[in-house]
Amino acid sequence: MSTMTINGRVAPLPDDVDAMLIDVVRSDLDLTGTKLVCGAGVCGACTVLVDGAPVASCLMPARAAAGKTVTTVEGIGAEKLHAVQKAFMVHDALQCGFCTPGFIVEAAAFHDHWRATRGTATPSRDEIGAALSGHLCRCGAYDGIFSAVAAACSGQFDGGDIVSPRVEARDKVTGAAKYTVDIRHEGQLEGVILRSEIAHGKIAELDLAPALALPGVGAAISLLAEDRIVRFVGQPIAAVAARDRKTALAAIAAIKISSEKLPSVIGLDEARKPNAPVVFEKADRKKAGNVSEGAGAPAPWKANIRGPSAAFSLKPKQVRSWVERARQEKNPLLVEGVFRTGTQSHTCLEPHATVAHFEGDRLTVHASTQSVFHLMELIAKRYKLDHDKVRVIADHVGGGFGSKASLGAETTIAIDLARAANAPVRVAFDRHEELSVTGYRPASEVKLALLPSEQGGLKALSLTAYADTGAAINSTIATLARLIYPADGKELADFDVISNLPPGAAFRGPGGPPMAFAVEQAIDEAALRMKVDPIELRKRWDTDPNRLRLYEWAQGLDVWRNRKSPAEQTGRYRRGVGVATGYWLYLWQPGSKVEVSVKGGRLIASTAIQDIGTGSRTVIANTVAREFGLEPHEVEVHIGDSKLPVGPGSGGSRTTASVVPPTLLAIQKLKAAIEKNAKRKPAPGSNAPWRELLAASPDLTASGVRPEDSRQMAPGVESPLKQVGILGWIFGKMMRWMSNMVIGAGVPSSVQVIEVEVDTWLGHVRVLNVHTGIAVGKIAAPALARSQAAGSVIQGIGYALYEAREIDGRTGDTLSGGLEDYRIPGIADTPVIDVHFDEAGFDHVLGGSVGIGEVATVPTSPAVANAIYNATGIRPMELPIRPDRLISALKGRAAA
């Protein structure tokens, strides 16, 4: 038997010629720090060292490691932390942490070689980017990674102790953090799903017997509804559970299936044709998915078009007449255009995964989820179980971005298989499944007309949006334009265009980026025609006090003051500077509860939330530590378990605003109890009175429930729906009743100024610098907030320049089903990012903090587009802004 030496010990290698090194590392040796993401050597998450050289273990046959020395992340800094690990912790060069072990392994190798050959010289961004270019981070932690690697290589972390701003950072940089895909029970089986290969049809035959006959297969179940209809490629048909994935795939292949194809329709244009095949008949419409984070507004539905959802229009008939008159009069101030955006995939690096385990009548579910408590409720309801019989656990979650907010197929199928097999079952999607059937930000077509008044105000805004939602509804693109730039009249209409594609899903600020891509370019175009500075026009038309402060900040930036006009640009490479505004709703979840205890002199905070990389643990630890005069690492935080006090989901940027206020209330109660039970007061003049009281305190517990906000609101912070009167009130009540979310007073806002360089020969756009100003109240965890803001920008750059899920328009197959085909930003695409926080505006919220995740990504794509216009005079009308599209536009202008 051949062997390898791994992390200093000898380990056997299997005889199976198909076994890859990652299989041995993760499954046989339980070294789960090494992660499987792409399976194609593209993402770097599976990187290990083989004889000191970084290798993608997903591509290396296990037998090729015979006689070699292998080091995983667990072997780096095993005795003491490596300088790179310490630097990653201090610079918060991580978020969800799923990609972090791969980065650590590669960066440690780069560091060690650099120090041996270059001493303590500091490597450049280009050198670091080239060294780590084989690694991807969907959270966008690249800015911190640059800083961390440079600092480690220059010798700044050769010393001893460090303090990390993220409380779980050590577990993530050492590979100790356990994600759902890392969970393994005794006797656990692997679940695999048989999916439809046709876009629309009826399954005539489904014979599971051949699968069940195979050795090692524990269960095979049908997933068909009573009508046996499938409506998209990838829809689940059946599932099997077997001793390993190889056996499960063989069982899936053995299932006998026959189907009758039905007429299908693929995509936005085809589904809108008059005689297009209908996806959902009237009786089946409740089966459609939801692309929004909340309850959708009622809307008519005809054939494949649902809408308009126009509850928030203002004087729509007048708007139509004003715009038509302006067209007839050829009013030069009338801005019109059709803007198109591509389909953006969430691309979480940890796949959608669930491990289900029954013990008698009790069900434990490990899930990669954005809502441990709500998922428990949904499971209990579906399976008619008492809440105390269901437990959902998510110690760490490898990203979500909106796609893991509900009860997904991976969870229900794992539970059904576990029950059928009478054994624990894991279902983890592969990368093709992840990029095809887990949701996406719908592509869109936005028709816009913007009309300034003769007096310089905003007279009319008309926005009609068609969203390519697949087998789903409830897009909110046009609706969001109601909450910015007050006008004399607005005509807003959202249409869902349903087709035989997998359903879309909520994605970081759903509806916000495509809305802003259209509206913010129209504002810039209006400023050009009115001969007004684009920021000055926004200050004139936008009355929100949070954004007005950000406009003042943006106007003071040197890059803005020194920008050139397109007419001043010559040569192949041209630079441009663009600005755009974004906003999101201030949301919070009623009923959120936090428990704070003192046990054995140590503070413990508990709530049933999850950390998807945004820093929930740290927000709570910082809040508690600050109130008691302690350091965050001295506070123990328990999250990720539905058995804890009810907590909010991680969606809609509501987590911080939902947990900080009840944490503060619980702290107040606990302090009172400690003082009441204190036998001795702290010594006079003590600089750590609470430390002394805690050390002497008996075990005590206090809890707080999220209170309503103060009604003593500062001017200008009224609810964003107040201006729509009774309709806004009704919508707010619907959100609270159907989605358990409250729309609070005030508008989280962002203003971005972005500088780009355009290669006019090749059409390549490089983002050079980003200045992002964000007004979301007081920052609960500054380093982590900066990381999240920078990551949001990077996702926005991907949306602007690279990302587009490609579909075969004839068959409905996803063509960009791997990370080699679906392009997300890499570390070398990362610009220099400056983050400015304006912490005013939310004093009516206990703690003063609201969410960052959504608002920080909304303005990025239009800011990039406006910068490209400033460089070239070309107005990008379609996302992503691909080189071929830009070259075509440049040639068209030259020909004209």
Secondary structure by P-SEA (a helix, b strand, c coil): ccccccccbbbbbbcccccccccccccccccccccccccccccccbbbbccccccccccccccccccbbbbcccccccccccaaaaaaaaacccccccaaaaaaaaaaaaaaaaaaccccccccaaaaaaaaccccccccaaaaaaaaaaaaaaccccccbbbbcccaaaaaaaccccccccccccbbbbbbbbcccccbbbbcccccccccccccccccccccccccccccccccccccccccaaaaaaaaaabbbbbbbccccccccccccccccccccccccccccccccccccbbbbcccccccccccccaaaaaaaaaaaaaaaccccbbbbbbbbcbbbccccccbbbbbbbcccbbbbbcccccaaaaaaaaaaaaccccccbbbbbccccccccccccccaaaaaaaaaaaaacbbbbbbbcaaaaaccccccccbbbbbbbbbcccccccbbbbbbbbcccccccccccccccccccccbbbbbbbbbbccccccccccccccaaaaacaaaaaaaaaaaacccaaaaaaaccccaaaaaaaaaaaaccccccccccccccccbbbbbbbbbbbbcbbbbccbbbbbbbcccbbbbbcccccccccaaaaaaaaaaaaaccccccbbbbcccccccccccccccccccccaaaaaaaaaaaaaaaaaacccccccccccaaaaaaaaccbbbbbbcccccccccccccccccccccaaaaaaaaaaaacccccccccccbbbbbbbbccccccbbbbbcbbbbbbcccccccaaaaaaaaaaaaaaaaaaacbbbbbbccccccccccccccccccccccccbbbbbbbccccccccccccccccccccaaaaaaaaaaaaacccccccccccaaaaaaaaaaaaac
